Amino acid sequence: MTDEIRMDRRMLEALVCPLTQTTLSYDAEAQELISRAARLAFPIRGGIPIMLVDEARELD
């Protein structure tokens, strides 16, 4: 069994970027939700998306 926790598709479809209100894409390998509009990656820890801008990583 792997440590990676898969995102529930229904939850992913319901989540939006807290800054731009746009849809997010799921990066399973990095365990992040990506907001291309805000250029931020929100971490997923223990299967829980951390939708705080202060916790997000800026994208290059």
CHARMM internal coordinates of N, CA and C (Angstrom, degrees):
IC EDIT
DIST 1 N 1 CA 1.4619
DIST 1 CA 1 C 1.5305
ANGL 1 N 1 CA 1 C 109.30
DIST 1 C 2 N 1.2957
ANGL 1 CA 1 C 2 N 116.56
DIHE 1 N 1 CA 1 C 2 N 137.54
DIST 2 N 2 CA 1.4646
ANGL 1 C 2 N 2 CA 121.54
DIHE 1 CA 1 C 2 N 2 CA -177.56
DIST 2 CA 2 C 1.5200
ANGL 2 N 2 CA 2 C 111.34
DIHE 1 C 2 N 2 CA 2 C -92.04
DIST 2 C 3 N 1.3177
ANGL 2 CA 2 C 3 N 116.48
DIHE 2 N 2 CA 2 C 3 N 157.14
DIST 3 N 3 CA 1.4604
ANGL 2 C 3 N 3 CA 122.17
DIHE 2 CA 2 C 3 N 3 CA 178.33
DIST 3 CA 3 C 1.5258
ANGL 3 N 3 CA 3 C 111.21
DIHE 2 C 3 N 3 CA 3 C -76.98
DIST 3 C 4 N 1.3227
ANGL 3 CA 3 C 4 N 116.74
DIHE 3 N 3 CA 3 C 4 N -16.61
DIST 4 N 4 CA 1.4664
ANGL 3 C 4 N 4 CA 120.25
DIHE 3 CA 3 C 4 N 4 CA -178.16
DIST 4 CA 4 C 1.5148
ANGL 4 N 4 CA 4 C 110.07
DIHE 3 C 4 N 4 CA 4 C -67.46
DIST 4 C 5 N 1.3008
ANGL 4 CA 4 C 5 N 115.60
DIHE 4 N 4 CA 4 C 5 N 133.15
DIST 5 N 5 CA 1.4662
ANGL 4 C 5 N 5 CA 121.73
DIHE 4 CA 4 C 5 N 5 CA 178.13
DIST 5 CA 5 C 1.5156
ANGL 5 N 5 CA 5 C 107.67
DIHE 4 C 5 N 5 CA 5 C -106.74
DIST 5 C 6 N 1.3204
ANGL 5 CA 5 C 6 N 115.62
DIHE 5 N 5 CA 5 C 6 N 128.17
DIST 6 N 6 CA 1.4613
ANGL 5 C 6 N 6 CA 119.97
DIHE 5 CA 5 C 6 N 6 CA -178.16
DIST 6 CA 6 C 1.5276
ANGL 6 N 6 CA 6 C 110.46
DIHE 5 C 6 N 6 CA 6 C -84.38
DIST 6 C 7 N 1.3274
ANGL 6 CA 6 C 7 N 114.23
DIHE 6 N 6 CA 6 C 7 N 142.72
DIST 7 N 7 CA 1.4615
ANGL 6 C 7 N 7 CA 120.16
DIHE 6 CA 6 C 7 N 7 CA 177.99
DIST 7 CA 7 C 1.5182
ANGL 7 N 7 CA 7 C 110.02
DIHE 6 C 7 N 7 CA 7 C -77.39
DIST 7 C 8 N 1.2974
ANGL 7 CA 7 C 8 N 116.74
DIHE 7 N 7 CA 7 C 8 N 140.09
DIST 8 N 8 CA 1.4506
ANGL 7 C 8 N 8 CA 123.20
DIHE 7 CA 7 C 8 N 8 CA 173.80
DIST 8 CA 8 C 1.5309
ANGL 8 N 8 CA 8 C 107.28
DIHE 7 C 8 N 8 CA 8 C -72.71
DIST 8 C 9 N 1.3272
ANGL 8 CA 8 C 9 N 117.18
DIHE 8 N 8 CA 8 C 9 N 124.26
DIST 9 N 9 CA 1.4634
ANGL 8 C 9 N 9 CA 121.92
DIHE 8 CA 8 C 9 N 9 CA -176.18
DIST 9 CA 9 C 1.5340
ANGL 9 N 9 CA 9 C 111.95
DIHE 8 C 9 N 9 CA 9 C -56.83
DIST 9 C 10 N 1.3185
ANGL 9 CA 9 C 10 N 117.64
DIHE 9 N 9 CA 9 C 10 N -39.67
DIST 10 N 10 CA 1.4727
ANGL 9 C 10 N 10 CA 120.54
DIHE 9 CA 9 C 10 N 10 CA -179.96
DIST 10 CA 10 C 1.5211
ANGL 10 N 10 CA 10 C 111.45
DIHE 9 C 10 N 10 CA 10 C -64.48
DIST 10 C 11 N 1.3521
ANGL 10 CA 10 C 11 N 116.36
DIHE 10 N 10 CA 10 C 11 N -39.11
DIST 11 N 11 CA 1.4566
ANGL 10 C 11 N 11 CA 119.17
DIHE 10 CA 10 C 11 N 11 CA 178.61
DIST 11 CA 11 C 1.5238
ANGL 11 N 11 CA 11 C 110.07
DIHE 10 C 11 N 11 CA 11 C -67.06
DIST 11 C 12 N 1.3214
ANGL 11 CA 11 C 12 N 116.79
DIHE 11 N 11 CA 11 C 12 N -42.37
DIST 12 N 12 CA 1.4569
ANGL 11 C 12 N 12 CA 121.01
DIHE 11 CA 11 C 12 N 12 CA -179.98
DIST 12 CA 12 C 1.5297
ANGL 12 N 12 CA 12 C 110.71
DIHE 11 C 12 N 12 CA 12 C -60.19
DIST 12 C 13 N 1.3210
ANGL 12 CA 12 C 13 N 117.28
DIHE 12 N 12 CA 12 C 13 N -42.31
DIST 13 N 13 CA 1.4652
ANGL 12 C 13 N 13 CA 120.75
DIHE 12 CA 12 C 13 N 13 CA -179.72
DIST 13 CA 13 C 1.5246
ANGL 13 N 13 CA 13 C 112.04
DIHE 12 C 13 N 13 CA 13 C -66.46
DIST 13 C 14 N 1.3243
ANGL 13 CA 13 C 14 N 117.79
DIHE 13 N 13 CA 13 C 14 N -25.58
DIST 14 N 14 CA 1.4625
ANGL 13 C 14 N 14 CA 121.74
DIHE 13 CA 13 C 14 N 14 CA -178.54
DIST 14 CA 14 C 1.5213
ANGL 14 N 14 CA 14 C 112.81
DIHE 13 C 14 N 14 CA 14 C -84.35
DIST 14 C 15 N 1.3310
ANGL 14 CA 14 C 15 N 117.13
DIHE 14 N 14 CA 14 C 15 N -23.38
DIST 15 N 15 CA 1.4657
ANGL 14 C 15 N 15 CA 120.58
DIHE 14 CA 14 C 15 N 15 CA -177.10
DIST 15 CA 15 C 1.5240
ANGL 15 N 15 CA 15 C 111.50
DIHE 14 C 15 N 15 CA 15 C -82.31
DIST 15 C 16 N 1.3262
ANGL 15 CA 15 C 16 N 115.43
DIHE 15 N 15 CA 15 C 16 N 142.48
DIST 16 N 16 CA 1.4628
ANGL 15 C 16 N 16 CA 121.85
DIHE 15 CA 15 C 16 N 16 CA 174.61
DIST 16 CA 16 C 1.5262
ANGL 16 N 16 CA 16 C 108.28
DIHE 15 C 16 N 16 CA 16 C -133.76
DIST 16 C 17 N 1.2956
ANGL 16 CA 16 C 17 N 115.83
DIHE 16 N 16 CA 16 C 17 N 163.39
DIST 17 N 17 CA 1.4585
ANGL 16 C 17 N 17 CA 121.35
DIHE 16 CA 16 C 17 N 17 CA 178.16
DIST 17 CA 17 C 1.5328
ANGL 17 N 17 CA 17 C 109.18
DIHE 16 C 17 N 17 CA 17 C -63.23
DIST 17 C 18 N 1.3364
ANGL 17 CA 17 C 18 N 118.10
DIHE 17 N 17 CA 17 C 18 N 130.92
DIST 18 N 18 CA 1.4605
ANGL 17 C 18 N 18 CA 119.43
DIHE 17 CA 17 C 18 N 18 CA -179.91
DIST 18 CA 18 C 1.5317
ANGL 18 N 18 CA 18 C 113.75
DIHE 17 C 18 N 18 CA 18 C -68.17
DIST 18 C 19 N 1.3293
ANGL 18 CA 18 C 19 N 118.02
DIHE 18 N 18 CA 18 C 19 N -19.29
DIST 19 N 19 CA 1.4646
ANGL 18 C 19 N 19 CA 121.09
DIHE 18 CA 18 C 19 N 19 CA 178.89
DIST 19 CA 19 C 1.5196
ANGL 19 N 19 CA 19 C 112.98
DIHE 18 C 19 N 19 CA 19 C -89.56
DIST 19 C 20 N 1.3306
ANGL 19 CA 19 C 20 N 116.31
DIHE 19 N 19 CA 19 C 20 N -46.62
DIST 20 N 20 CA 1.4603
ANGL 19 C 20 N 20 CA 120.55
DIHE 19 CA 19 C 20 N 20 CA -170.70
DIST 20 CA 20 C 1.5299
ANGL 20 N 20 CA 20 C 113.68
DIHE 19 C 20 N 20 CA 20 C -106.29
DIST 20 C 21 N 1.3296
ANGL 20 CA 20 C 21 N 117.15
DIHE 20 N 20 CA 20 C 21 N -12.03
DIST 21 N 21 CA 1.4745
ANGL 20 C 21 N 21 CA 122.92
DIHE 20 CA 20 C 21 N 21 CA -176.59
DIST 21 CA 21 C 1.5307
ANGL 21 N 21 CA 21 C 112.32
DIHE 20 C 21 N 21 CA 21 C 62.17
DIST 21 C 22 N 1.3363
ANGL 21 CA 21 C 22 N 117.47
DIHE 21 N 21 CA 21 C 22 N 22.60
DIST 22 N 22 CA 1.4629
ANGL 21 C 22 N 22 CA 121.87
DIHE 21 CA 21 C 22 N 22 CA 177.43
DIST 22 CA 22 C 1.5241
ANGL 22 N 22 CA 22 C 109.84
DIHE 21 C 22 N 22 CA 22 C -96.18
DIST 22 C 23 N 1.3258
ANGL 22 CA 22 C 23 N 115.81
DIHE 22 N 22 CA 22 C 23 N 163.99
DIST 23 N 23 CA 1.4543
ANGL 22 C 23 N 23 CA 120.82
DIHE 22 CA 22 C 23 N 23 CA -179.01
DIST 23 CA 23 C 1.5270
ANGL 23 N 23 CA 23 C 110.31
DIHE 22 C 23 N 23 CA 23 C -67.96
DIST 23 C 24 N 1.3192
ANGL 23 CA 23 C 24 N 114.13
DIHE 23 N 23 CA 23 C 24 N 158.48
DIST 24 N 24 CA 1.4634
ANGL 23 C 24 N 24 CA 122.20
DIHE 23 CA 23 C 24 N 24 CA -179.30
DIST 24 CA 24 C 1.5159
ANGL 24 N 24 CA 24 C 109.45
DIHE 23 C 24 N 24 CA 24 C -113.51
DIST 24 C 25 N 1.3237
ANGL 24 CA 24 C 25 N 116.00
DIHE 24 N 24 CA 24 C 25 N 152.94
DIST 25 N 25 CA 1.4554
ANGL 24 C 25 N 25 CA 119.71
DIHE 24 CA 24 C 25 N 25 CA 171.76
DIST 25 CA 25 C 1.5201
ANGL 25 N 25 CA 25 C 107.91
DIHE 24 C 25 N 25 CA 25 C -110.16
DIST 25 C 26 N 1.3330
ANGL 25 CA 25 C 26 N 115.46
DIHE 25 N 25 CA 25 C 26 N 150.99
DIST 26 N 26 CA 1.4545
ANGL 25 C 26 N 26 CA 122.30
DIHE 25 CA 25 C 26 N 26 CA -174.84
DIST 26 CA 26 C 1.5178
ANGL 26 N 26 CA 26 C 109.98
DIHE 25 C 26 N 26 CA 26 C -101.79
DIST 26 C 27 N 1.3208
ANGL 26 CA 26 C 27 N 117.07
DIHE 26 N 26 CA 26 C 27 N 123.68
DIST 27 N 27 CA 1.4631
ANGL 26 C 27 N 27 CA 122.65
DIHE 26 CA 26 C 27 N 27 CA 174.43
DIST 27 CA 27 C 1.5217
ANGL 27 N 27 CA 27 C 106.53
DIHE 26 C 27 N 27 CA 27 C -104.33
DIST 27 C 28 N 1.3345
ANGL 27 CA 27 C 28 N 116.49
DIHE 27 N 27 CA 27 C 28 N 97.53
DIST 28 N 28 CA 1.4636
ANGL 27 C 28 N 28 CA 122.13
DIHE 27 CA 27 C 28 N 28 CA -175.60
DIST 28 CA 28 C 1.5301
ANGL 28 N 28 CA 28 C 111.68
DIHE 27 C 28 N 28 CA 28 C -63.69
DIST 28 C 29 N 1.3030
ANGL 28 CA 28 C 29 N 117.15
DIHE 28 N 28 CA 28 C 29 N -38.89
DIST 29 N 29 CA 1.4704
ANGL 28 C 29 N 29 CA 120.91
DIHE 28 CA 28 C 29 N 29 CA -177.99
DIST 29 CA 29 C 1.5272
ANGL 29 N 29 CA 29 C 111.41
DIHE 28 C 29 N 29 CA 29 C -64.57
DIST 29 C 30 N 1.3258
ANGL 29 CA 29 C 30 N 117.08
DIHE 29 N 29 CA 29 C 30 N -44.69
DIST 30 N 30 CA 1.4669
ANGL 29 C 30 N 30 CA 121.75
DIHE 29 CA 29 C 30 N 30 CA -178.39
DIST 30 CA 30 C 1.5276
ANGL 30 N 30 CA 30 C 112.13
DIHE 29 C 30 N 30 CA 30 C -87.43
DIST 30 C 31 N 1.3602
ANGL 30 CA 30 C 31 N 117.32
DIHE 30 N 30 CA 30 C 31 N -9.19
DIST 31 N 31 CA 1.4616
ANGL 30 C 31 N 31 CA 122.45
DIHE 30 CA 30 C 31 N 31 CA -175.09
DIST 31 CA 31 C 1.5301
ANGL 31 N 31 CA 31 C 110.41
DIHE 30 C 31 N 31 CA 31 C 53.05
DIST 31 C 32 N 1.3388
ANGL 31 CA 31 C 32 N 113.98
DIHE 31 N 31 CA 31 C 32 N 58.18
DIST 32 N 32 CA 1.4572
ANGL 31 C 32 N 32 CA 121.55
DIHE 31 CA 31 C 32 N 32 CA 179.63
DIST 32 CA 32 C 1.5243
ANGL 32 N 32 CA 32 C 109.93
DIHE 31 C 32 N 32 CA 32 C -139.43
DIST 32 C 33 N 1.3212
ANGL 32 CA 32 C 33 N 115.01
DIHE 32 N 32 CA 32 C 33 N 154.41
DIST 33 N 33 CA 1.4581
ANGL 32 C 33 N 33 CA 122.18
DIHE 32 CA 32 C 33 N 33 CA 169.83
DIST 33 CA 33 C 1.5183
ANGL 33 N 33 CA 33 C 106.18
DIHE 32 C 33 N 33 CA 33 C -106.86
DIST 33 C 34 N 1.3247
ANGL 33 CA 33 C 34 N 115.96
DIHE 33 N 33 CA 33 C 34 N 126.94
DIST 34 N 34 CA 1.4572
ANGL 33 C 34 N 34 CA 122.18
DIHE 33 CA 33 C 34 N 34 CA -172.17
DIST 34 CA 34 C 1.5264
ANGL 34 N 34 CA 34 C 110.91
DIHE 33 C 34 N 34 CA 34 C -103.96
DIST 34 C 35 N 1.3275
ANGL 34 CA 34 C 35 N 114.63
DIHE 34 N 34 CA 34 C 35 N 127.96
DIST 35 N 35 CA 1.4668
ANGL 34 C 35 N 35 CA 121.19
DIHE 34 CA 34 C 35 N 35 CA 171.50
DIST 35 CA 35 C 1.5207
ANGL 35 N 35 CA 35 C 106.59
DIHE 34 C 35 N 35 CA 35 C -107.59
DIST 35 C 36 N 1.3062
ANGL 35 CA 35 C 36 N 115.69
DIHE 35 N 35 CA 35 C 36 N 103.65
DIST 36 N 36 CA 1.4724
ANGL 35 C 36 N 36 CA 119.60
DIHE 35 CA 35 C 36 N 36 CA 179.46
DIST 36 CA 36 C 1.5260
ANGL 36 N 36 CA 36 C 110.87
DIHE 35 C 36 N 36 CA 36 C -68.15
DIST 36 C 37 N 1.3229
ANGL 36 CA 36 C 37 N 116.99
DIHE 36 N 36 CA 36 C 37 N -35.35
DIST 37 N 37 CA 1.4671
ANGL 36 C 37 N 37 CA 121.31
DIHE 36 CA 36 C 37 N 37 CA -178.94
DIST 37 CA 37 C 1.5290
ANGL 37 N 37 CA 37 C 111.37
DIHE 36 C 37 N 37 CA 37 C -63.82
DIST 37 C 38 N 1.3298
ANGL 37 CA 37 C 38 N 117.16
DIHE 37 N 37 CA 37 C 38 N -40.94
DIST 38 N 38 CA 1.4708
ANGL 37 C 38 N 38 CA 121.58
DIHE 37 CA 37 C 38 N 38 CA -179.18
DIST 38 CA 38 C 1.5289
ANGL 38 N 38 CA 38 C 111.87
DIHE 37 C 38 N 38 CA 38 C -92.26
DIST 38 C 39 N 1.3428
ANGL 38 CA 38 C 39 N 116.15
DIHE 38 N 38 CA 38 C 39 N -9.07
DIST 39 N 39 CA 1.4662
ANGL 38 C 39 N 39 CA 122.07
DIHE 38 CA 38 C 39 N 39 CA -176.95
DIST 39 CA 39 C 1.5290
ANGL 39 N 39 CA 39 C 111.34
DIHE 38 C 39 N 39 CA 39 C 57.72
DIST 39 C 40 N 1.3601
ANGL 39 CA 39 C 40 N 114.59
DIHE 39 N 39 CA 39 C 40 N 46.10
DIST 40 N 40 CA 1.4605
ANGL 39 C 40 N 40 CA 121.86
DIHE 39 CA 39 C 40 N 40 CA -179.99
DIST 40 CA 40 C 1.5242
ANGL 40 N 40 CA 40 C 110.41
DIHE 39 C 40 N 40 CA 40 C -130.85
DIST 40 C 41 N 1.3361
ANGL 40 CA 40 C 41 N 115.16
DIHE 40 N 40 CA 40 C 41 N 151.15
DIST 41 N 41 CA 1.4592
ANGL 40 C 41 N 41 CA 122.30
DIHE 40 CA 40 C 41 N 41 CA 174.37
DIST 41 CA 41 C 1.5255
ANGL 41 N 41 CA 41 C 107.72
DIHE 40 C 41 N 41 CA 41 C -120.61
DIST 41 C 42 N 1.3232
ANGL 41 CA 41 C 42 N 115.93
DIHE 41 N 41 CA 41 C 42 N 118.90
DIST 42 N 42 CA 1.4539
ANGL 41 C 42 N 42 CA 121.76
DIHE 41 CA 41 C 42 N 42 CA -179.64
DIST 42 CA 42 C 1.5292
ANGL 42 N 42 CA 42 C 109.06
DIHE 41 C 42 N 42 CA 42 C -94.19
DIST 42 C 43 N 1.3344
ANGL 42 CA 42 C 43 N 118.40
DIHE 42 N 42 CA 42 C 43 N 127.88
DIST 43 N 43 CA 1.4618
ANGL 42 C 43 N 43 CA 120.87
DIHE 42 CA 42 C 43 N 43 CA -176.69
DIST 43 CA 43 C 1.5223
ANGL 43 N 43 CA 43 C 112.53
DIHE 42 C 43 N 43 CA 43 C -73.38
DIST 43 C 44 N 1.3253
ANGL 43 CA 43 C 44 N 114.98
DIHE 43 N 43 CA 43 C 44 N 155.37
DIST 44 N 44 CA 1.4554
ANGL 43 C 44 N 44 CA 122.43
DIHE 43 CA 43 C 44 N 44 CA 172.35
DIST 44 CA 44 C 1.5228
ANGL 44 N 44 CA 44 C 105.38
DIHE 43 C 44 N 44 CA 44 C -117.23
DIST 44 C 45 N 1.3092
ANGL 44 CA 44 C 45 N 116.49
DIHE 44 N 44 CA 44 C 45 N 119.37
DIST 45 N 45 CA 1.4638
ANGL 44 C 45 N 45 CA 121.50
DIHE 44 CA 44 C 45 N 45 CA -178.24
DIST 45 CA 45 C 1.5188
ANGL 45 N 45 CA 45 C 109.48
DIHE 44 C 45 N 45 CA 45 C -120.51
DIST 45 C 46 N 1.3251
ANGL 45 CA 45 C 46 N 115.89
DIHE 45 N 45 CA 45 C 46 N 120.81
DIST 46 N 46 CA 1.4579
ANGL 45 C 46 N 46 CA 120.30
DIHE 45 CA 45 C 46 N 46 CA -179.43
DIST 46 CA 46 C 1.5080
ANGL 46 N 46 CA 46 C 112.99
DIHE 45 C 46 N 46 CA 46 C 60.21
DIST 46 C 47 N 1.3244
ANGL 46 CA 46 C 47 N 116.42
DIHE 46 N 46 CA 46 C 47 N 30.18
DIST 47 N 47 CA 1.4562
ANGL 46 C 47 N 47 CA 121.42
DIHE 46 CA 46 C 47 N 47 CA 179.79
DIST 47 CA 47 C 1.5180
ANGL 47 N 47 CA 47 C 114.16
DIHE 46 C 47 N 47 CA 47 C 84.50
DIST 47 C 48 N 1.3362
ANGL 47 CA 47 C 48 N 117.37
DIHE 47 N 47 CA 47 C 48 N 2.40
DIST 48 N 48 CA 1.4622
ANGL 47 C 48 N 48 CA 121.42
DIHE 47 CA 47 C 48 N 48 CA -177.91
DIST 48 CA 48 C 1.5260
ANGL 48 N 48 CA 48 C 110.01
DIHE 47 C 48 N 48 CA 48 C -110.35
DIST 48 C 49 N 1.3311
ANGL 48 CA 48 C 49 N 117.96
DIHE 48 N 48 CA 48 C 49 N 119.06
DIST 49 N 49 CA 1.4623
ANGL 48 C 49 N 49 CA 120.48
DIHE 48 CA 48 C 49 N 49 CA 176.73
DIST 49 CA 49 C 1.5303
ANGL 49 N 49 CA 49 C 110.37
DIHE 48 C 49 N 49 CA 49 C -67.59
DIST 49 C 50 N 1.3099
ANGL 49 CA 49 C 50 N 116.48
DIHE 49 N 49 CA 49 C 50 N 130.62
DIST 50 N 50 CA 1.4599
ANGL 49 C 50 N 50 CA 122.40
DIHE 49 CA 49 C 50 N 50 CA 178.11
DIST 50 CA 50 C 1.5281
ANGL 50 N 50 CA 50 C 106.72
DIHE 49 C 50 N 50 CA 50 C -99.22
DIST 50 C 51 N 1.3272
ANGL 50 CA 50 C 51 N 115.71
DIHE 50 N 50 CA 50 C 51 N 98.20
DIST 51 N 51 CA 1.4595
ANGL 50 C 51 N 51 CA 121.71
DIHE 50 CA 50 C 51 N 51 CA -171.65
DIST 51 CA 51 C 1.5310
ANGL 51 N 51 CA 51 C 112.50
DIHE 50 C 51 N 51 CA 51 C -94.83
DIST 51 C 52 N 1.3114
ANGL 51 CA 51 C 52 N 116.36
DIHE 51 N 51 CA 51 C 52 N 37.91
DIST 52 N 52 CA 1.4600
ANGL 51 C 52 N 52 CA 122.61
DIHE 51 CA 51 C 52 N 52 CA 178.35
DIST 52 CA 52 C 1.5196
ANGL 52 N 52 CA 52 C 109.15
DIHE 51 C 52 N 52 CA 52 C -102.03
DIST 52 C 53 N 1.3122
ANGL 52 CA 52 C 53 N 116.56
DIHE 52 N 52 CA 52 C 53 N 129.22
DIST 53 N 53 CA 1.4626
ANGL 52 C 53 N 53 CA 121.30
DIHE 52 CA 52 C 53 N 53 CA -179.06
DIST 53 CA 53 C 1.5256
ANGL 53 N 53 CA 53 C 110.46
DIHE 52 C 53 N 53 CA 53 C -58.78
DIST 53 C 54 N 1.3359
ANGL 53 CA 53 C 54 N 117.29
DIHE 53 N 53 CA 53 C 54 N -37.34
DIST 54 N 54 CA 1.4659
ANGL 53 C 54 N 54 CA 121.09
DIHE 53 CA 53 C 54 N 54 CA 179.71
DIST 54 CA 54 C 1.5196
ANGL 54 N 54 CA 54 C 112.89
DIHE 53 C 54 N 54 CA 54 C -63.96
DIST 54 C 55 N 1.3225
ANGL 54 CA 54 C 55 N 117.70
DIHE 54 N 54 CA 54 C 55 N -23.77
DIST 55 N 55 CA 1.4575
ANGL 54 C 55 N 55 CA 122.61
DIHE 54 CA 54 C 55 N 55 CA 179.96
DIST 55 CA 55 C 1.5377
ANGL 55 N 55 CA 55 C 112.65
DIHE 54 C 55 N 55 CA 55 C -93.66
DIST 55 C 56 N 1.3156
ANGL 55 CA 55 C 56 N 117.20
DIHE 55 N 55 CA 55 C 56 N -10.57
DIST 56 N 56 CA 1.4664
ANGL 55 C 56 N 56 CA 121.75
DIHE 55 CA 55 C 56 N 56 CA -176.49
DIST 56 CA 56 C 1.5205
ANGL 56 N 56 CA 56 C 111.45
DIHE 55 C 56 N 56 CA 56 C -76.85
DIST 56 C 57 N 1.3317
ANGL 56 CA 56 C 57 N 113.38
DIHE 56 N 56 CA 56 C 57 N 153.03
DIST 57 N 57 CA 1.4590
ANGL 56 C 57 N 57 CA 121.25
DIHE 56 CA 56 C 57 N 57 CA 176.87
DIST 57 CA 57 C 1.5205
ANGL 57 N 57 CA 57 C 107.98
DIHE 56 C 57 N 57 CA 57 C -101.22
DIST 57 C 58 N 1.3404
ANGL 57 CA 57 C 58 N 116.62
DIHE 57 N 57 CA 57 C 58 N 134.90
DIST 58 N 58 CA 1.4632
ANGL 57 C 58 N 58 CA 120.13
DIHE 57 CA 57 C 58 N 58 CA 176.60
DIST 58 CA 58 C 1.5163
ANGL 58 N 58 CA 58 C 109.66
DIHE 57 C 58 N 58 CA 58 C -74.16
DIST 58 C 59 N 1.3340
ANGL 58 CA 58 C 59 N 115.95
DIHE 58 N 58 CA 58 C 59 N 138.83
DIST 59 N 59 CA 1.4643
ANGL 58 C 59 N 59 CA 121.25
DIHE 58 CA 58 C 59 N 59 CA 178.50
DIST 59 CA 59 C 1.5218
ANGL 59 N 59 CA 59 C 109.33
DIHE 58 C 59 N 59 CA 59 C -88.28
DIST 59 C 60 N 1.3169
ANGL 59 CA 59 C 60 N 114.83
DIHE 59 N 59 CA 59 C 60 N 147.58
DIST 60 N 60 CA 1.4810
ANGL 59 C 60 N 60 CA 120.41
DIHE 59 CA 59 C 60 N 60 CA 178.07
DIST 60 CA 60 C 1.5070
ANGL 60 N 60 CA 60 C 111.45
DIHE 59 C 60 N 60 CA 60 C -70.96
END
COOR INIT
IC SEED 1 N 1 CA 1 C
IC BUILD
